[in-house]
């Protein structure tokens, strides 16, 4: 399933370089590519893990939205990590690609708290 974590504020950005540096520093064995092209939703792409823990992600070139394909637990882990990159006064919304739910990710949210926000 595809999930999105997006910052609800147009005046904050996370540069590609800062995102790539954070990904490589915090996620061992991650594969990261910086893309240039026509799709601003895929400024940085990555993959991590194997089997049921595998996740594929991409970030909008502004760093204001990350797209995550994977199971709920690894998605929750990346969302918790992303929340720490975004200033606490900024609101982050977690939703799926059909917008069938949305939830605010509070600063300091644990992986378990985030996982509990998924429907079902």
N, CA, C and O atoms as a GROMACS GRO file, in nm:
protein
  480
    1UNK      N    1   0.084  -0.118   0.000
    1UNK     CA    2   0.000   0.000   0.000
    1UNK      C    3   0.088   0.124   0.000
    1UNK      O    4   0.200   0.121   0.052
    2UNK      N    5   0.040   0.230  -0.057
    2UNK     CA    6   0.113   0.357  -0.061
    2UNK      C    7   0.056   0.453   0.042
    2UNK      O    8  -0.065   0.473   0.052
    3UNK      N    9   0.147   0.511   0.119
    3UNK     CA   10   0.112   0.609   0.221
    3UNK      C   11   0.188   0.738   0.195
    3UNK      O   12   0.294   0.736   0.132
    4UNK      N   13   0.134   0.848   0.244
    4UNK     CA   14   0.199   0.978   0.232
    4UNK      C   15   0.212   1.039   0.370
    4UNK      O   16   0.123   1.026   0.454
    5UNK      N   17   0.324   1.106   0.392
    5UNK     CA   18   0.342   1.190   0.510
    5UNK      C   19   0.376   1.328   0.455
    5UNK      O   20   0.478   1.346   0.389
    6UNK      N   21   0.289   1.425   0.481
    6UNK     CA   22   0.309   1.555   0.421
    6UNK      C   23   0.303   1.667   0.523
    6UNK      O   24   0.225   1.664   0.618
    7UNK      N   25   0.387   1.765   0.500
    7UNK     CA   26   0.395   1.883   0.587
    7UNK      C   27   0.288   1.981   0.541
    7UNK      O   28   0.279   2.012   0.423
    8UNK      N   29   0.208   2.029   0.634
    8UNK     CA   30   0.099   2.121   0.603
    8UNK      C   31   0.146   2.266   0.611
    8UNK      O   32   0.085   2.347   0.681
    9UNK      N   33   0.252   2.298   0.542
    9UNK     CA   34   0.309   2.432   0.549
    9UNK      C   35   0.396   2.454   0.426
    9UNK      O   36   0.497   2.385   0.409
   10UNK      N   37   0.359   2.547   0.342
   10UNK     CA   38   0.432   2.570   0.217
   10UNK      C   39   0.563   2.645   0.235
   10UNK      O   40   0.643   2.648   0.142
   11UNK      N   41   0.587   2.705   0.350
   11UNK     CA   42   0.709   2.786   0.363
   11UNK      C   43   0.824   2.710   0.430
   11UNK      O   44   0.925   2.772   0.466
   12UNK      N   45   0.812   2.579   0.446
   12UNK     CA   46   0.921   2.497   0.500
   12UNK      C   47   0.964   2.398   0.394
   12UNK      O   48   0.880   2.341   0.325
   13UNK      N   49   1.094   2.377   0.381
   13UNK     CA   50   1.144   2.277   0.288
   13UNK      C   51   1.258   2.198   0.352
   13UNK      O   52   1.321   2.244   0.448
   14UNK      N   53   1.282   2.081   0.299
   14UNK     CA   54   1.395   1.996   0.336
   14UNK      C   55   1.469   1.969   0.206
   14UNK      O   56   1.415   1.905   0.116
   15UNK      N   57   1.592   2.017   0.196
   15UNK     CA   58   1.666   2.004   0.071
   15UNK      C   59   1.694   1.857   0.040
   15UNK      O   60   1.698   1.772   0.129
   16UNK      N   61   1.714   1.829  -0.087
   16UNK     CA   62   1.750   1.694  -0.129
   16UNK      C   63   1.877   1.649  -0.059
   16UNK      O   64   1.885   1.536  -0.010
   17UNK      N   65   1.975   1.737  -0.053
   17UNK     CA   66   2.103   1.702   0.010
   17UNK      C   67   2.086   1.666   0.157
   17UNK      O   68   2.144   1.569   0.205
   18UNK      N   69   2.006   1.745   0.229
   18UNK     CA   70   1.983   1.717   0.372
   18UNK      C   71   1.907   1.587   0.390
   18UNK      O   72   1.936   1.510   0.482
   19UNK      N   73   1.809   1.562   0.304
   19UNK     CA   74   1.733   1.438   0.314
   19UNK      C   75   1.822   1.318   0.286
   19UNK      O   76   1.819   1.219   0.360
   20UNK      N   77   1.900   1.324   0.181
   20UNK     CA   78   1.989   1.213   0.146
   20UNK      C   79   2.090   1.188   0.258
   20UNK      O   80   2.116   1.074   0.294
   21UNK      N   81   2.146   1.294   0.311
   21UNK     CA   82   2.242   1.280   0.422
   21UNK      C   83   2.177   1.213   0.542
   21UNK      O   84   2.237   1.125   0.603
   22UNK      N   85   2.055   1.253   0.577
   22UNK     CA   86   1.985   1.193   0.691
   22UNK      C   87   1.950   1.047   0.663
   22UNK      O   88   1.965   0.962   0.751
   23UNK      N   89   1.905   1.016   0.544
   23UNK     CA   90   1.873   0.878   0.509
   23UNK      C   91   1.995   0.788   0.524
   23UNK      O   92   1.989   0.681   0.584
   24UNK      N   93   2.106   0.833   0.468
   24UNK     CA   94   2.228   0.751   0.472
   24UNK      C   95   2.285   0.740   0.613
   24UNK      O   96   2.344   0.638   0.648
   25UNK      N   97   2.267   0.843   0.694
   25UNK     CA   98   2.320   0.840   0.831
   25UNK      C   99   2.237   0.750   0.922
   25UNK      O  100   2.292   0.685   1.011
   26UNK      N  101   2.107   0.745   0.901
   26UNK     CA  102   2.018   0.679   0.996
   26UNK      C  103   1.968   0.541   0.954
   26UNK      O  104   1.916   0.468   1.038
   27UNK      N  105   1.983   0.504   0.827
   27UNK     CA  106   1.930   0.378   0.778
   27UNK      C  107   2.043   0.299   0.712
   27UNK      O  108   2.081   0.326   0.598
   28UNK      N  109   2.094   0.203   0.784
   28UNK     CA  110   2.200   0.119   0.730
   28UNK      C  111   2.148   0.041   0.610
   28UNK      O  112   2.032   0.000   0.607
   29UNK      N  113   2.232   0.022   0.513
   29UNK     CA  114   2.202  -0.059   0.395
   29UNK      C  115   2.091  -0.001   0.307
   29UNK      O  116   2.029  -0.075   0.230
   30UNK      N  117   2.066   0.129   0.316
   30UNK     CA  118   1.963   0.190   0.232
   30UNK      C  119   2.021   0.218   0.094
   30UNK      O  120   2.139   0.250   0.080
   31UNK      N  121   1.938   0.207  -0.006
   31UNK     CA  122   1.974   0.243  -0.142
   31UNK      C  123   1.903   0.374  -0.174
   31UNK      O  124   1.780   0.382  -0.168
   32UNK      N  125   1.980   0.478  -0.206
   32UNK     CA  126   1.925   0.612  -0.228
   32UNK      C  127   1.970   0.664  -0.364
   32UNK      O  128   2.086   0.647  -0.402
   33UNK      N  129   1.878   0.726  -0.437
   33UNK     CA  130   1.910   0.793  -0.563
   33UNK      C  131   1.847   0.931  -0.563
   33UNK      O  132   1.734   0.949  -0.518
   34UNK      N  133   1.922   1.028  -0.613
   34UNK     CA  134   1.870   1.163  -0.634
   34UNK      C  135   1.839   1.174  -0.782
   34UNK      O  136   1.925   1.150  -0.866
   35UNK      N  137   1.716   1.210  -0.812
   35UNK     CA  138   1.672   1.215  -0.951
   35UNK      C  139   1.653   1.359  -0.996
   35UNK      O  140   1.620   1.447  -0.916
   36UNK      N  141   1.674   1.381  -1.121
   36UNK     CA  142   1.636   1.509  -1.181
   36UNK      C  143   1.549   1.473  -1.300
   36UNK      O  144   1.582   1.384  -1.378
   37UNK      N  145   1.442   1.543  -1.313
   37UNK     CA  146   1.351   1.507  -1.421
   37UNK      C  147   1.222   1.583  -1.411
   37UNK      O  148   1.213   1.689  -1.350
   38UNK      N  149   1.120   1.525  -1.475
   38UNK     CA  150   0.991   1.593  -1.486
   38UNK      C  151   0.896   1.566  -1.372
   38UNK      O  152   0.791   1.629  -1.364
   39UNK      N  153   0.930   1.474  -1.282
   39UNK     CA  154   0.837   1.437  -1.175
   39UNK      C  155   0.886   1.493  -1.042
   39UNK      O  156   0.973   1.432  -0.979
   40UNK      N  157   0.832   1.607  -0.997
   40UNK     CA  158   0.879   1.666  -0.871
   40UNK      C  159   0.849   1.579  -0.749
   40UNK      O  160   0.908   1.600  -0.643
   41UNK      N  161   0.758   1.482  -0.762
   41UNK     CA  162   0.724   1.393  -0.650
   41UNK      C  163   0.832   1.289  -0.629
   41UNK      O  164   0.826   1.214  -0.531
   42UNK      N  165   0.931   1.282  -0.716
   42UNK     CA  166   1.035   1.181  -0.706
   42UNK      C  167   1.174   1.246  -0.712
   42UNK      O  168   1.259   1.206  -0.790
   43UNK      N  169   1.195   1.346  -0.628
   43UNK     CA  170   1.324   1.412  -0.622
   43UNK      C  171   1.432   1.324  -0.562
   43UNK      O  172   1.547   1.328  -0.604
   44UNK      N  173   1.393   1.244  -0.464
   44UNK     CA  174   1.482   1.147  -0.399
   44UNK      C  175   1.402   1.018  -0.388
   44UNK      O  176   1.285   1.021  -0.348
   45UNK      N  177   1.463   0.906  -0.422
   45UNK     CA  178   1.398   0.776  -0.407
   45UNK      C  179   1.490   0.684  -0.327
   45UNK      O  180   1.612   0.698  -0.332
   46UNK      N  181   1.429   0.590  -0.253
   46UNK     CA  182   1.509   0.497  -0.175
   46UNK      C  183   1.434   0.367  -0.156
   46UNK      O  184   1.313   0.358  -0.175
   47UNK      N  185   1.510   0.266  -0.118
   47UNK     CA  186   1.452   0.138  -0.078
   47UNK      C  187   1.534   0.084   0.038
   47UNK      O  188   1.653   0.112   0.051
   48UNK      N  189   1.466   0.007   0.123
   48UNK     CA  190   1.530  -0.044   0.244
   48UNK      C  191   1.460  -0.172   0.286
   48UNK      O  192   1.338  -0.183   0.274
   49UNK      N  193   1.536  -0.267   0.335
   49UNK     CA  194   1.481  -0.390   0.392
   49UNK      C  195   1.456  -0.498   0.287
   49UNK      O  196   1.482  -0.481   0.168
   50UNK      N  197   1.405  -0.609   0.338
   50UNK     CA  198   1.375  -0.726   0.255
   50UNK      C  199   1.242  -0.786   0.299
   50UNK      O  200   1.196  -0.765   0.412
   51UNK      N  201   1.181  -0.858   0.209
   51UNK     CA  202   1.057  -0.928   0.241
   51UNK      C  203   0.949  -0.835   0.291
   51UNK      O  204   0.926  -0.728   0.233
   52UNK      N  205   0.881  -0.874   0.399
   52UNK     CA  206   0.773  -0.796   0.456
   52UNK      C  207   0.816  -0.665   0.518
   52UNK      O  208   0.734  -0.577   0.543
   53UNK      N  209   0.947  -0.651   0.544
   53UNK     CA  210   0.995  -0.526   0.601
   53UNK      C  211   1.049  -0.431   0.494
   53UNK      O  212   1.096  -0.322   0.526
   54UNK      N  213   1.041  -0.472   0.368
   54UNK     CA  214   1.090  -0.386   0.259
   54UNK      C  215   1.000  -0.266   0.243
   54UNK      O  216   0.877  -0.275   0.252
   55UNK      N  217   1.062  -0.154   0.219
   55UNK     CA  218   0.988  -0.032   0.194
   55UNK      C  219   1.055   0.043   0.081
   55UNK      O  220   1.177   0.047   0.070
   56UNK      N  221   0.974   0.101  -0.004
   56UNK     CA  222   1.023   0.188  -0.109
   56UNK      C  223   0.965   0.326  -0.084
   56UNK      O  224   0.846   0.340  -0.055
   57UNK      N  225   1.049   0.426  -0.095
   57UNK     CA  226   1.004   0.560  -0.067
   57UNK      C  227   1.053   0.659  -0.170
   57UNK      O  228   1.148   0.633  -0.243
   58UNK      N  229   0.987   0.771  -0.173
   58UNK     CA  230   1.031   0.883  -0.254
   58UNK      C  231   0.989   1.011  -0.183
   58UNK      O  232   0.898   1.011  -0.100
   59UNK      N  233   1.057   1.117  -0.217
   59UNK     CA  234   1.025   1.246  -0.156
   59UNK      C  235   1.005   1.349  -0.265
   59UNK      O  236   1.076   1.350  -0.366
   60UNK      N  237   0.909   1.436  -0.242
   60UNK     CA  238   0.890   1.550  -0.330
   60UNK      C  239   1.017   1.634  -0.326
   60UNK      O  240   1.084   1.638  -0.222
   61UNK      N  241   1.050   1.698  -0.434
   61UNK     CA  242   1.175   1.775  -0.439
   61UNK      C  243   1.183   1.882  -0.331
   61UNK      O  244   1.293   1.926  -0.297
   62UNK      N  245   1.071   1.926  -0.277
   62UNK     CA  246   1.070   2.025  -0.168
   62UNK      C  247   1.096   1.961  -0.033
   62UNK      O  248   1.123   2.031   0.065
   63UNK      N  249   1.086   1.828  -0.026
   63UNK     CA  250   1.098   1.759   0.102
   63UNK      C  251   0.974   1.768   0.187
   63UNK      O  252   0.974   1.722   0.302
   64UNK      N  253   0.867   1.828   0.134
   64UNK     CA  254   0.745   1.847   0.212
   64UNK      C  255   0.653   1.727   0.212
   64UNK      O  256   0.554   1.724   0.287
   65UNK      N  257   0.682   1.628   0.131
   65UNK     CA  258   0.597   1.509   0.126
   65UNK      C  259   0.683   1.388   0.094
   65UNK      O  260   0.766   1.392   0.003
   66UNK      N  261   0.663   1.281   0.171
   66UNK     CA  262   0.727   1.154   0.137
   66UNK      C  263   0.618   1.053   0.105
   66UNK      O  264   0.512   1.052   0.166
   67UNK      N  265   0.648   0.969   0.008
   67UNK     CA  266   0.560   0.863  -0.037
   67UNK      C  267   0.626   0.732   0.003
   67UNK      O  268   0.744   0.711  -0.023
   68UNK      N  269   0.551   0.644   0.066
   68UNK     CA  270   0.606   0.520   0.118
   68UNK      C  271   0.521   0.402   0.075
   68UNK      O  272   0.400   0.399   0.101
   69UNK      N  273   0.583   0.306   0.010
   69UNK     CA  274   0.516   0.182  -0.029
   69UNK      C  275   0.570   0.071   0.059
   69UNK      O  276   0.689   0.043   0.058
   70UNK      N  277   0.481   0.007   0.135
   70UNK     CA  278   0.524  -0.101   0.221
   70UNK      C  279   0.417  -0.137   0.322
   70UNK      O  280   0.307  -0.082   0.322
   71UNK      N  281   0.453  -0.229   0.410
   71UNK     CA  282   0.365  -0.271   0.518
   71UNK      C  283   0.359  -0.161   0.625
   71UNK      O  284   0.445  -0.074   0.630
   72UNK      N  285   0.258  -0.167   0.710
   72UNK     CA  286   0.235  -0.061   0.808
   72UNK      C  287   0.354  -0.038   0.901
   72UNK      O  288   0.392   0.077   0.925
   73UNK      N  289   0.414  -0.144   0.955
   73UNK     CA  290   0.523  -0.127   1.052
   73UNK      C  291   0.643  -0.053   0.993
   73UNK      O  292   0.688   0.046   1.052
   74UNK      N  293   0.697  -0.096   0.878
   74UNK     CA  294   0.810  -0.020   0.823
   74UNK      C  295   0.771   0.123   0.781
   74UNK      O  296   0.852   0.215   0.791
   75UNK      N  297   0.647   0.140   0.735
   75UNK     CA  298   0.601   0.275   0.703
   75UNK      C  299   0.598   0.360   0.829
   75UNK      O  300   0.645   0.474   0.828
   76UNK      N  301   0.545   0.306   0.938
   76UNK     CA  302   0.541   0.380   1.065
   76UNK      C  303   0.682   0.416   1.112
   76UNK      O  304   0.703   0.524   1.166
   77UNK      N  305   0.778   0.326   1.092
   77UNK     CA  306   0.916   0.355   1.130
   77UNK      C  307   0.971   0.473   1.052
   77UNK      O  308   1.035   0.561   1.110
   78UNK      N  309   0.946   0.477   0.921
   78UNK     CA  310   0.996   0.590   0.841
   78UNK      C  311   0.922   0.719   0.874
   78UNK      O  312   0.982   0.826   0.876
   79UNK      N  313   0.792   0.710   0.901
   79UNK     CA  314   0.716   0.831   0.936
   79UNK      C  315   0.767   0.888   1.068
   79UNK      O  316   0.782   1.009   1.081
   80UNK      N  317   0.793   0.803   1.166
   80UNK     CA  318   0.848   0.850   1.295
   80UNK      C  319   0.984   0.916   1.272
   80UNK      O  320   1.013   1.020   1.333
   81UNK      N  321   1.065   0.858   1.187
   81UNK     CA  322   1.196   0.915   1.154
   81UNK      C  323   1.180   1.051   1.086
   81UNK      O  324   1.247   1.147   1.122
   82UNK      N  325   1.091   1.059   0.988
   82UNK     CA  326   1.067   1.184   0.914
   82UNK      C  327   1.015   1.293   1.008
   82UNK      O  328   1.054   1.410   0.995
   83UNK      N  329   0.928   1.256   1.101
   83UNK     CA  330   0.873   1.353   1.197
   83UNK      C  331   0.988   1.423   1.272
   83UNK      O  332   0.978   1.541   1.303
   84UNK      N  333   1.096   1.350   1.302
   84UNK     CA  334   1.210   1.409   1.373
   84UNK      C  335   1.288   1.507   1.287
   84UNK      O  336   1.359   1.592   1.340
   85UNK      N  337   1.276   1.496   1.154
   85UNK     CA  338   1.345   1.589   1.064
   85UNK      C  339   1.271   1.721   1.047
   85UNK      O  340   1.329   1.822   1.008
   86UNK      N  341   1.142   1.720   1.078
   86UNK     CA  342   1.057   1.836   1.055
   86UNK      C  343   1.040   1.911   1.188
   86UNK      O  344   1.013   1.849   1.291
   87UNK      N  345   1.055   2.045   1.185
   87UNK     CA  346   1.038   2.121   1.309
   87UNK      C  347   0.905   2.093   1.378
   87UNK      O  348   0.803   2.073   1.312
   88UNK      N  349   0.908   2.090   1.509
   88UNK     CA  350   0.790   2.049   1.587
   88UNK      C  351   0.669   2.141   1.566
   88UNK      O  352   0.556   2.097   1.586
   89UNK      N  353   0.692   2.264   1.528
   89UNK     CA  354   0.578   2.354   1.508
   89UNK      C  355   0.507   2.331   1.374
   89UNK      O  356   0.404   2.392   1.347
   90UNK      N  357   0.561   2.244   1.290
   90UNK     CA  358   0.500   2.212   1.162
   90UNK      C  359   0.410   2.090   1.178
   90UNK      O  360   0.445   1.995   1.248
   91UNK      N  361   0.296   2.091   1.112
   91UNK     CA  362   0.201   1.981   1.118
   91UNK      C  363   0.231   1.881   1.008
   91UNK      O  364   0.250   1.919   0.892
   92UNK      N  365   0.236   1.753   1.044
   92UNK     CA  366   0.253   1.646   0.946
   92UNK      C  367   0.127   1.560   0.947
   92UNK      O  368   0.078   1.519   1.052
   93UNK      N  369   0.078   1.534   0.827
   93UNK     CA  370  -0.041   1.451   0.809
   93UNK      C  371   0.002   1.319   0.745
   93UNK      O  372   0.080   1.319   0.649
   94UNK      N  373  -0.047   1.208   0.798
   94UNK     CA  374  -0.028   1.076   0.740
   94UNK      C  375  -0.160   1.034   0.677
   94UNK      O  376  -0.265   1.044   0.739
   95UNK      N  377  -0.153   0.987   0.552
   95UNK     CA  378  -0.272   0.937   0.485
   95UNK      C  379  -0.231   0.828   0.386
   95UNK      O  380  -0.112   0.806   0.363
   96UNK      N  381  -0.330   0.762   0.329
   96UNK     CA  382  -0.297   0.667   0.223
   96UNK      C  383  -0.320   0.735   0.088
   96UNK      O  384  -0.370   0.847   0.083
   97UNK      N  385  -0.286   0.666  -0.019
   97UNK     CA  386  -0.293   0.729  -0.151
   97UNK      C  387  -0.436   0.751  -0.200
   97UNK      O  388  -0.456   0.818  -0.301
   98UNK      N  389  -0.534   0.695  -0.131
   98UNK     CA  390  -0.674   0.720  -0.166
   98UNK      C  391  -0.739   0.819  -0.071
   98UNK      O  392  -0.857   0.850  -0.085
   99UNK      N  393  -0.664   0.869   0.025
   99UNK     CA  394  -0.712   0.963   0.127
   99UNK      C  395  -0.831   0.907   0.204
   99UNK      O  396  -0.923   0.980   0.241
  100UNK      N  397  -0.828   0.775   0.227
  100UNK     CA  398  -0.936   0.712   0.302
  100UNK      C  399  -0.924   0.737   0.452
  100UNK      O  400  -1.018   0.711   0.527
  101UNK      N  401  -0.809   0.787   0.496
  101UNK     CA  402  -0.791   0.829   0.634
  101UNK      C  403  -0.682   0.935   0.636
  101UNK      O  404  -0.601   0.945   0.544
  102UNK      N  405  -0.682   1.013   0.741
  102UNK     CA  406  -0.570   1.104   0.766
  102UNK      C  407  -0.554   1.121   0.915
  102UNK      O  408  -0.651   1.116   0.990
  103UNK      N  409  -0.430   1.141   0.955
  103UNK     CA  410  -0.399   1.154   1.097
  103UNK      C  411  -0.283   1.250   1.113
  103UNK      O  412  -0.191   1.252   1.030
  104UNK      N  413  -0.287   1.328   1.218
  104UNK     CA  414  -0.177   1.419   1.250
  104UNK      C  415  -0.070   1.340   1.324
  104UNK      O  416  -0.101   1.266   1.418
  105UNK      N  417   0.056   1.356   1.282
  105UNK     CA  418   0.168   1.292   1.348
  105UNK      C  419   0.231   1.395   1.442
  105UNK      O  420   0.295   1.490   1.398
  106UNK      N  421   0.210   1.373   1.570
  106UNK     CA  422   0.260   1.467   1.670
  106UNK      C  423   0.411   1.453   1.688
  106UNK      O  424   0.465   1.343   1.670
  107UNK      N  425   0.479   1.562   1.722
  107UNK     CA  426   0.622   1.552   1.752
  107UNK      C  427   0.644   1.450   1.864
  107UNK      O  428   0.567   1.445   1.960
  108UNK      N  429   0.746   1.369   1.850
  108UNK     CA  430   0.778   1.268   1.950
  108UNK      C  431   0.695   1.142   1.943
  108UNK      O  432   0.707   1.056   2.030
  109UNK      N  433   0.611   1.128   1.840
  109UNK     CA  434   0.529   1.007   1.826
  109UNK      C  435   0.618   0.886   1.809
  109UNK      O  436   0.716   0.888   1.734
  110UNK      N  437   0.582   0.780   1.879
  110UNK     CA  438   0.657   0.654   1.867
  110UNK      C  439   0.608   0.576   1.745
  110UNK      O  440   0.502   0.606   1.689
  111UNK      N  441   0.685   0.478   1.706
  111UNK     CA  442   0.645   0.391   1.596
  111UNK      C  443   0.512   0.322   1.630
  111UNK      O  444   0.424   0.314   1.544
  112UNK      N  445   0.496   0.274   1.752
  112UNK     CA  446   0.372   0.208   1.792
  112UNK      C  447   0.253   0.304   1.786
  112UNK      O  448   0.145   0.265   1.743
  113UNK      N  449   0.272   0.428   1.829
  113UNK     CA  450   0.164   0.527   1.821
  113UNK      C  451   0.123   0.553   1.677
  113UNK      O  452   0.005   0.561   1.645
  114UNK      N  453   0.222   0.566   1.590
  114UNK     CA  454   0.192   0.590   1.450
  114UNK      C  455   0.124   0.470   1.387
  114UNK      O  456   0.028   0.484   1.311
  115UNK      N  457   0.173   0.351   1.418
  115UNK     CA  458   0.113   0.230   1.363
  115UNK      C  459  -0.034   0.219   1.407
  115UNK      O  460  -0.117   0.169   1.331
  116UNK      N  461  -0.065   0.266   1.525
  116UNK     CA  462  -0.202   0.264   1.574
  116UNK      C  463  -0.296   0.359   1.501
  116UNK      O  464  -0.417   0.351   1.520
  117UNK      N  465  -0.242   0.448   1.420
  117UNK     CA  466  -0.324   0.544   1.346
  117UNK      C  467  -0.379   0.487   1.215
  117UNK      O  468  -0.473   0.542   1.158
  118UNK      N  469  -0.320   0.376   1.170
  118UNK     CA  470  -0.366   0.315   1.046
  118UNK      C  471  -0.505   0.256   1.068
  118UNK      O  472  -0.533   0.201   1.174
  119UNK      N  473  -0.594   0.268   0.967
  119UNK     CA  474  -0.729   0.212   0.985
  119UNK      C  475  -0.726   0.060   0.988
  119UNK      O  476  -0.635  -0.003   0.934
  120UNK      N  477  -0.826   0.003   1.051
  120UNK     CA  478  -0.842  -0.142   1.049
  120UNK      C  479  -0.788  -0.205   1.165
  120UNK      O  480  -0.794  -0.327   1.178
   0.00000   0.00000   0.00000
